[in-house]
Amino acid sequence: MIYSFSVPAEPILEDPPVPRVPSTETSGGPATDAPRGSATDPGRGPAAGAPHRGGRVERRKARTRAGLLAAARELFAANGVQQTTIAQIAGHADIAIGSFYNYFATKDELLEALLEDELSRQLRLLQERQAKVEDPAEKISIAHRHLVRVASEDAHWAWLLVRLEAPYRIAWSVLGQAAKRDLREGIEAGRFEVADERLALNASAGALFAVVHAQLVGEVGEAADCGHAELVLRSFGLDRGEAAEIAHRPLPPVVAEKDEPR
Protein backbone atom coordinates (compact mmCIF):
# COMPACT_ATOMS: atom_id res chain seq x y z
CA MET A 1 0.00 0.00 0.00
CA ILE A 2 0.99 3.61 -0.11
CA TYR A 3 1.19 4.20 3.58
CA SER A 4 -0.24 7.51 4.58
CA PHE A 5 1.94 10.42 5.45
CA SER A 6 1.33 14.06 6.15
CA VAL A 7 3.33 16.70 4.31
CA PRO A 8 2.28 20.35 4.57
CA ALA A 9 0.92 21.26 1.16
CA GLU A 10 1.25 24.67 -0.41
CA PRO A 11 -2.08 26.47 -0.72
CA ILE A 12 -3.75 25.99 -4.07
CA LEU A 13 -4.36 29.26 -5.84
CA GLU A 14 -7.91 29.36 -7.10
CA ASP A 15 -9.05 31.14 -10.22
CA PRO A 16 -11.44 34.05 -9.63
CA PRO A 17 -15.10 33.01 -9.69
CA VAL A 18 -16.56 32.85 -13.16
CA PRO A 19 -20.29 33.50 -13.49
CA ARG A 20 -22.30 30.49 -14.62
CA VAL A 21 -23.16 30.80 -18.28
CA PRO A 22 -25.74 28.91 -20.28
CA SER A 23 -24.41 25.60 -21.51
CA THR A 24 -25.75 23.02 -23.91
CA GLU A 25 -23.11 20.36 -23.38
CA THR A 26 -24.96 18.35 -20.76
CA SER A 27 -28.53 18.22 -21.95
CA GLY A 28 -28.85 19.83 -25.35
CA GLY A 29 -30.48 22.93 -23.81
CA PRO A 30 -29.75 25.71 -21.31
CA ALA A 31 -27.89 24.62 -18.21
CA THR A 32 -29.77 24.62 -14.93
CA ASP A 33 -28.49 26.09 -11.69
CA ALA A 34 -29.41 23.04 -9.66
CA PRO A 35 -28.01 22.93 -6.12
CA ARG A 36 -24.89 20.82 -5.85
CA GLY A 37 -25.78 17.39 -4.52
CA SER A 38 -29.34 17.64 -5.83
CA ALA A 39 -30.97 15.13 -8.13
CA THR A 40 -29.97 17.27 -11.13
CA ASP A 41 -26.40 17.98 -10.09
CA PRO A 42 -24.19 16.12 -12.61
CA GLY A 43 -21.03 16.46 -10.52
CA ARG A 44 -22.25 14.66 -7.43
CA GLY A 45 -25.09 12.51 -8.68
CA PRO A 46 -28.65 12.13 -7.36
CA ALA A 47 -29.50 13.23 -3.86
CA ALA A 48 -30.42 10.56 -1.34
CA GLY A 49 -33.80 9.10 -2.21
CA ALA A 50 -33.92 10.65 -5.66
CA PRO A 51 -34.77 8.26 -8.51
CA HIS A 52 -31.88 7.34 -10.80
CA ARG A 53 -32.28 8.69 -14.31
CA GLY A 54 -30.28 6.62 -16.71
CA GLY A 55 -29.90 7.23 -20.40
CA ARG A 56 -28.06 9.22 -22.98
CA VAL A 57 -27.94 12.51 -21.03
CA GLU A 58 -26.47 10.87 -17.94
CA ARG A 59 -23.88 9.01 -19.99
CA ARG A 60 -22.90 12.29 -21.63
CA LYS A 61 -22.53 13.94 -18.22
CA ALA A 62 -20.35 11.07 -17.01
CA ARG A 63 -18.15 11.37 -20.10
CA THR A 64 -17.78 15.11 -19.63
CA ARG A 65 -16.84 14.73 -15.96
CA ALA A 66 -14.33 12.02 -16.85
CA GLY A 67 -12.91 14.31 -19.53
CA LEU A 68 -12.41 17.10 -17.01
CA LEU A 69 -10.63 14.74 -14.62
CA ALA A 70 -8.41 13.42 -17.42
CA ALA A 71 -7.55 16.96 -18.56
CA ALA A 72 -6.75 18.08 -15.03
CA ARG A 73 -4.68 14.97 -14.42
CA GLU A 74 -2.48 15.70 -17.42
CA LEU A 75 -2.17 19.45 -16.81
CA PHE A 76 -1.49 19.13 -13.08
CA ALA A 77 1.21 16.58 -13.76
CA ALA A 78 2.84 18.68 -16.48
CA ASN A 79 2.53 22.16 -15.01
CA GLY A 80 1.66 21.84 -11.33
CA VAL A 81 -1.61 22.60 -9.61
CA GLN A 82 -1.03 26.28 -8.91
CA GLN A 83 0.01 27.04 -12.47
CA THR A 84 -3.03 25.32 -14.00
CA THR A 85 -6.21 27.37 -14.32
CA ILE A 86 -9.80 26.27 -14.54
CA ALA A 87 -9.94 27.86 -17.98
CA GLN A 88 -7.03 25.68 -19.13
CA ILE A 89 -8.68 22.55 -17.77
CA ALA A 90 -11.97 23.36 -19.51
CA GLY A 91 -10.16 24.13 -22.75
CA HIS A 92 -8.14 20.93 -22.60
CA ALA A 93 -11.37 18.99 -22.03
CA ASP A 94 -12.97 20.90 -24.94
CA ILE A 95 -15.88 22.31 -22.97
CA ALA A 96 -17.02 25.85 -22.16
CA ILE A 97 -15.58 27.25 -18.96
CA GLY A 98 -19.07 27.80 -17.55
CA SER A 99 -19.76 24.10 -17.90
CA PHE A 100 -16.88 23.31 -15.52
CA TYR A 101 -18.99 24.63 -12.66
CA ASN A 102 -21.77 22.16 -13.43
CA TYR A 103 -19.36 19.47 -12.23
CA PHE A 104 -16.98 21.07 -9.71
CA ALA A 105 -17.42 24.21 -7.63
CA THR A 106 -13.67 24.86 -7.35
CA LYS A 107 -10.32 23.54 -8.48
CA ASP A 108 -9.85 22.14 -4.97
CA GLU A 109 -12.99 20.06 -5.37
CA LEU A 110 -11.81 18.69 -8.71
CA LEU A 111 -8.41 17.92 -7.18
CA GLU A 112 -9.98 15.90 -4.37
CA ALA A 113 -12.14 13.95 -6.83
CA LEU A 114 -9.10 13.27 -9.02
CA LEU A 115 -6.98 12.00 -6.13
CA GLU A 116 -9.76 9.79 -4.85
CA ASP A 117 -10.34 8.31 -8.30
CA GLU A 118 -6.65 7.70 -8.97
CA LEU A 119 -5.85 6.24 -5.55
CA SER A 120 -8.94 4.02 -5.63
CA ARG A 121 -7.93 2.76 -9.06
CA GLN A 122 -4.44 1.83 -7.90
CA LEU A 123 -5.79 0.20 -4.74
CA ARG A 124 -8.10 -1.97 -6.82
CA LEU A 125 -5.26 -3.02 -9.12
CA LEU A 126 -2.79 -3.91 -6.40
CA GLN A 127 -5.46 -5.81 -4.44
CA GLU A 128 -6.16 -7.78 -7.59
CA ARG A 129 -2.49 -8.74 -7.63
CA GLN A 130 -2.69 -9.76 -3.97
CA ALA A 131 -5.90 -11.76 -4.28
CA LYS A 132 -4.34 -15.24 -4.50
CA VAL A 133 -1.41 -14.56 -2.18
CA GLU A 134 -1.56 -15.79 1.40
CA ASP A 135 1.79 -14.65 2.82
CA PRO A 136 1.39 -11.18 4.40
CA ALA A 137 5.00 -10.36 3.59
CA GLU A 138 4.44 -11.00 -0.10
CA LYS A 139 1.27 -8.89 -0.01
CA ILE A 140 3.29 -5.96 1.34
CA SER A 141 5.93 -6.52 -1.33
CA ILE A 142 3.31 -6.61 -4.09
CA ALA A 143 1.70 -3.38 -2.90
CA HIS A 144 4.94 -1.41 -2.81
CA ARG A 145 6.26 -2.83 -6.06
CA HIS A 146 3.02 -2.08 -7.87
CA LEU A 147 3.08 1.56 -6.81
CA VAL A 148 6.75 2.04 -7.65
CA ARG A 149 6.17 0.56 -11.11
CA VAL A 150 3.44 3.12 -11.69
CA ALA A 151 6.19 5.74 -11.76
CA SER A 152 7.70 4.24 -14.90
CA GLU A 153 4.51 2.97 -16.55
CA ASP A 154 2.13 5.85 -15.78
CA ALA A 155 4.18 9.00 -15.38
CA HIS A 156 1.18 11.36 -15.32
CA TRP A 157 -0.20 9.65 -12.21
CA ALA A 158 3.18 9.48 -10.52
CA TRP A 159 4.03 13.13 -11.13
CA LEU A 160 0.62 14.08 -9.80
CA LEU A 161 1.33 12.16 -6.63
CA VAL A 162 4.80 13.67 -6.24
CA ARG A 163 3.81 17.25 -7.04
CA LEU A 164 0.78 17.22 -4.75
CA GLU A 165 2.40 15.15 -2.03
CA ALA A 166 -0.90 13.28 -1.61
CA PRO A 167 -2.99 15.14 0.98
CA TYR A 168 -3.06 13.07 4.16
CA ARG A 169 -6.83 12.87 4.53
CA ILE A 170 -7.47 11.61 1.01
CA ALA A 171 -4.58 9.14 0.89
CA TRP A 172 -5.46 7.68 4.27
CA SER A 173 -9.20 7.46 3.54
CA VAL A 174 -8.58 5.50 0.33
CA LEU A 175 -5.50 3.41 1.12
CA GLY A 176 -4.76 3.67 4.79
CA GLN A 177 -7.05 1.01 6.16
CA ALA A 178 -5.90 -1.55 3.62
CA ALA A 179 -2.28 -0.79 4.47
CA LYS A 180 -2.96 -1.07 8.18
CA ARG A 181 -4.78 -4.37 7.64
CA ASP A 182 -1.88 -5.87 5.68
CA LEU A 183 0.62 -4.89 8.36
CA ARG A 184 -1.60 -6.16 11.18
CA GLU A 185 -2.09 -9.47 9.36
CA GLY A 186 1.68 -9.91 9.13
CA ILE A 187 2.18 -9.09 12.81
CA GLU A 188 -0.52 -11.52 13.93
CA ALA A 189 0.93 -14.24 11.71
CA GLY A 190 4.34 -13.73 13.29
CA ARG A 191 5.85 -12.54 10.02
CA PHE A 192 6.55 -8.94 11.10
CA GLU A 193 7.98 -7.43 14.25
CA VAL A 194 7.59 -3.67 14.62
CA ALA A 195 7.66 -1.55 17.75
CA ASP A 196 5.11 1.02 16.55
CA GLU A 197 2.62 0.14 13.81
CA ARG A 198 1.68 3.68 12.85
CA LEU A 199 5.31 4.75 12.73
CA ALA A 200 6.12 1.75 10.54
CA LEU A 201 3.34 2.72 8.13
CA ASN A 202 4.48 6.33 7.90
CA ALA A 203 8.15 5.39 7.52
CA SER A 204 7.41 3.00 4.66
CA ALA A 205 5.22 5.68 3.04
CA GLY A 206 8.04 8.20 3.12
CA ALA A 207 10.38 5.68 1.53
CA LEU A 208 7.81 4.89 -1.17
CA PHE A 209 7.35 8.57 -1.97
CA ALA A 210 11.10 9.09 -2.30
CA VAL A 211 11.54 6.06 -4.56
CA VAL A 212 8.66 7.14 -6.83
CA HIS A 213 10.29 10.54 -7.26
CA ALA A 214 13.70 8.98 -7.86
CA GLN A 215 12.15 6.73 -10.51
CA LEU A 216 10.61 9.71 -12.30
CA VAL A 217 13.85 11.69 -12.44
CA GLY A 218 15.95 8.71 -13.48
CA GLU A 219 17.98 8.27 -10.32
CA VAL A 220 17.15 4.57 -9.91
CA GLY A 221 16.99 1.65 -12.30
CA GLU A 222 14.28 -0.69 -13.49
CA ALA A 223 14.60 -2.95 -10.45
CA ALA A 224 13.79 -0.13 -8.01
CA ASP A 225 10.46 -1.73 -7.14
CA CYS A 226 12.18 -4.91 -5.93
CA GLY A 227 14.87 -3.07 -4.03
CA HIS A 228 12.34 -0.84 -2.32
CA ALA A 229 10.08 -3.76 -1.37
CA GLU A 230 13.06 -5.63 0.06
CA LEU A 231 14.00 -2.70 2.28
CA VAL A 232 10.43 -2.28 3.50
CA LEU A 233 10.21 -5.97 4.42
CA ARG A 234 13.53 -5.77 6.25
CA SER A 235 12.25 -2.74 8.18
CA PHE A 236 9.28 -4.86 9.22
CA GLY A 237 11.60 -7.50 10.66
CA LEU A 238 12.36 -10.01 7.90
CA ASP A 239 15.96 -11.12 7.44
CA ARG A 240 17.88 -10.00 4.38
CA GLY A 241 17.76 -13.25 2.46
CA GLU A 242 14.04 -13.87 2.87
CA ALA A 243 13.16 -10.25 2.16
CA ALA A 244 15.17 -10.35 -1.08
CA GLU A 245 13.61 -13.63 -2.20
CA ILE A 246 10.05 -12.37 -1.62
CA ALA A 247 10.69 -8.97 -3.20
CA HIS A 248 12.03 -10.54 -6.41
CA ARG A 249 9.16 -12.96 -6.99
CA PRO A 250 7.17 -12.35 -10.20
CA LEU A 251 4.34 -9.88 -9.67
CA PRO A 252 0.92 -11.51 -10.06
CA PRO A 253 -0.86 -10.11 -13.12
CA VAL A 254 -3.89 -7.88 -13.26
CA VAL A 255 -6.64 -7.96 -15.85
CA ALA A 256 -5.42 -5.77 -18.71
CA GLU A 257 -7.28 -2.48 -18.89
CA LYS A 258 -6.55 0.62 -20.90
CA ASP A 259 -3.96 2.94 -19.37
CA GLU A 260 -3.38 0.73 -16.34
CA PRO A 261 0.11 -0.59 -15.42
CA ARG A 262 0.71 -4.30 -15.83
C-alpha positions in Angstrom: 0.0 0.0 0.0 1.0 3.6 -0.1 1.2 4.2 3.6 -0.2 7.5 4.6 1.9 10.4 5.5 1.3 14.1 6.1 3.3 16.7 4.3 2.3 20.3 4.6 0.9 21.3 1.2 1.3 24.7 -0.4 -2.1 26.5 -0.7 -3.7 26.0 -4.1 -4.4 29.3 -5.8 -7.9 29.4 -7.1 -9.1 31.1 -10.2 -11.4 34.0 -9.6 -15.1 33.0 -9.7 -16.6 32.9 -13.2 -20.3 33.5 -13.5 -22.3 30.5 -14.6 -23.2 30.8 -18.3 -25.7 28.9 -20.3 -24.4 25.6 -21.5 -25.8 23.0 -23.9 -23.1 20.4 -23.4 -25.0 18.3 -20.8 -28.5 18.2 -22.0 -28.8 19.8 -25.4 -30.5 22.9 -23.8 -29.8 25.7 -21.3 -27.9 24.6 -18.2 -29.8 24.6 -14.9 -28.5 26.1 -11.7 -29.4 23.0 -9.7 -28.0 22.9 -6.1 -24.9 20.8 -5.9 -25.8 17.4 -4.5 -29.3 17.6 -5.8 -31.0 15.1 -8.1 -30.0 17.3 -11.1 -26.4 18.0 -10.1 -24.2 16.1 -12.6 -21.0 16.5 -10.5 -22.3 14.7 -7.4 -25.1 12.5 -8.7 -28.6 12.1 -7.4 -29.5 13.2 -3.9 -30.4 10.6 -1.3 -33.8 9.1 -2.2 -33.9 10.6 -5.7 -34.8 8.3 -8.5 -31.9 7.3 -10.8 -32.3 8.7 -14.3 -30.3 6.6 -16.7 -29.9 7.2 -20.4 -28.1 9.2 -23.0 -27.9 12.5 -21.0 -26.5 10.9 -17.9 -23.9 9.0 -20.0 -22.9 12.3 -21.6 -22.5 13.9 -18.2 -20.4 11.1 -17.0 -18.1 11.4 -20.1 -17.8 15.1 -19.6 -16.8 14.7 -16.0 -14.3 12.0 -16.9 -12.9 14.3 -19.5 -12.4 17.1 -17.0 -10.6 14.7 -14.6 -8.4 13.4 -17.4 -7.6 17.0 -18.6 -6.8 18.1 -15.0 -4.7 15.0 -14.4 -2.5 15.7 -17.4 -2.2 19.5 -16.8 -1.5 19.1 -13.1 1.2 16.6 -13.8 2.8 18.7 -16.5 2.5 22.2 -15.0 1.7 21.8 -11.3 -1.6 22.6 -9.6 -1.0 26.3 -8.9 0.0 27.0 -12.5 -3.0 25.3 -14.0 -6.2 27.4 -14.3 -9.8 26.3 -14.5 -9.9 27.9 -18.0 -7.0 25.7 -19.1 -8.7 22.5 -17.8 -12.0 23.4 -19.5 -10.2 24.1 -22.8 -8.1 20.9 -22.6 -11.4 19.0 -22.0 -13.0 20.9 -24.9 -15.9 22.3 -23.0 -17.0 25.8 -22.2 -15.6 27.3 -19.0 -19.1 27.8 -17.6 -19.8 24.1 -17.9 -16.9 23.3 -15.5 -19.0 24.6 -12.7 -21.8 22.2 -13.4 -19.4 19.5 -12.2 -17.0 21.1 -9.7 -17.4 24.2 -7.6 -13.7 24.9 -7.4 -10.3 23.5 -8.5 -9.8 22.1 -5.0 -13.0 20.1 -5.4 -11.8 18.7 -8.7 -8.4 17.9 -7.2 -10.0 15.9 -4.4 -12.1 14.0 -6.8 -9.1 13.3 -9.0 -7.0 12.0 -6.1 -9.8 9.8 -4.8 -10.3 8.3 -8.3 -6.7 7.7 -9.0 -5.8 6.2 -5.6 -8.9 4.0 -5.6 -7.9 2.8 -9.1 -4.4 1.8 -7.9 -5.8 0.2 -4.7 -8.1 -2.0 -6.8 -5.3 -3.0 -9.1 -2.8 -3.9 -6.4 -5.5 -5.8 -4.4 -6.2 -7.8 -7.6 -2.5 -8.7 -7.6 -2.7 -9.8 -4.0 -5.9 -11.8 -4.3 -4.3 -15.2 -4.5 -1.4 -14.6 -2.2 -1.6 -15.8 1.4 1.8 -14.7 2.8 1.4 -11.2 4.4 5.0 -10.4 3.6 4.4 -11.0 -0.1 1.3 -8.9 0.0 3.3 -6.0 1.3 5.9 -6.5 -1.3 3.3 -6.6 -4.1 1.7 -3.4 -2.9 4.9 -1.4 -2.8 6.3 -2.8 -6.1 3.0 -2.1 -7.9 3.1 1.6 -6.8 6.8 2.0 -7.7 6.2 0.6 -11.1 3.4 3.1 -11.7 6.2 5.7 -11.8 7.7 4.2 -14.9 4.5 3.0 -16.5 2.1 5.8 -15.8 4.2 9.0 -15.4 1.2 11.4 -15.3 -0.2 9.6 -12.2 3.2 9.5 -10.5 4.0 13.1 -11.1 0.6 14.1 -9.8 1.3 12.2 -6.6 4.8 13.7 -6.2 3.8 17.2 -7.0 0.8 17.2 -4.8 2.4 15.1 -2.0 -0.9 13.3 -1.6 -3.0 15.1 1.0 -3.1 13.1 4.2 -6.8 12.9 4.5 -7.5 11.6 1.0 -4.6 9.1 0.9 -5.5 7.7 4.3 -9.2 7.5 3.5 -8.6 5.5 0.3 -5.5 3.4 1.1 -4.8 3.7 4.8 -7.1 1.0 6.2 -5.9 -1.6 3.6 -2.3 -0.8 4.5 -3.0 -1.1 8.2 -4.8 -4.4 7.6 -1.9 -5.9 5.7 0.6 -4.9 8.4 -1.6 -6.2 11.2 -2.1 -9.5 9.4 1.7 -9.9 9.1 2.2 -9.1 12.8 -0.5 -11.5 13.9 0.9 -14.2 11.7 4.3 -13.7 13.3 5.8 -12.5 10.0 6.6 -8.9 11.1 8.0 -7.4 14.2 7.6 -3.7 14.6 7.7 -1.5 17.7 5.1 1.0 16.5 2.6 0.1 13.8 1.7 3.7 12.8 5.3 4.7 12.7 6.1 1.8 10.5 3.3 2.7 8.1 4.5 6.3 7.9 8.1 5.4 7.5 7.4 3.0 4.7 5.2 5.7 3.0 8.0 8.2 3.1 10.4 5.7 1.5 7.8 4.9 -1.2 7.3 8.6 -2.0 11.1 9.1 -2.3 11.5 6.1 -4.6 8.7 7.1 -6.8 10.3 10.5 -7.3 13.7 9.0 -7.9 12.1 6.7 -10.5 10.6 9.7 -12.3 13.9 11.7 -12.4 15.9 8.7 -13.5 18.0 8.3 -10.3 17.1 4.6 -9.9 17.0 1.7 -12.3 14.3 -0.7 -13.5 14.6 -2.9 -10.4 13.8 -0.1 -8.0 10.5 -1.7 -7.1 12.2 -4.9 -5.9 14.9 -3.1 -4.0 12.3 -0.8 -2.3 10.1 -3.8 -1.4 13.1 -5.6 0.1 14.0 -2.7 2.3 10.4 -2.3 3.5 10.2 -6.0 4.4 13.5 -5.8 6.3 12.3 -2.7 8.2 9.3 -4.9 9.2 11.6 -7.5 10.7 12.4 -10.0 7.9 16.0 -11.1 7.4 17.9 -10.0 4.4 17.8 -13.3 2.5 14.0 -13.9 2.9 13.2 -10.2 2.2 15.2 -10.3 -1.1 13.6 -13.6 -2.2 10.1 -12.4 -1.6 10.7 -9.0 -3.2 12.0 -10.5 -6.4 9.2 -13.0 -7.0 7.2 -12.4 -10.2 4.3 -9.9 -9.7 0.9 -11.5 -10.1 -0.9 -10.1 -13.1 -3.9 -7.9 -13.3 -6.6 -8.0 -15.8 -5.4 -5.8 -18.7 -7.3 -2.5 -18.9 -6.6 0.6 -20.9 -4.0 2.9 -19.4 -3.4 0.7 -16.3 0.1 -0.6 -15.4 0.7 -4.3 -15.8 
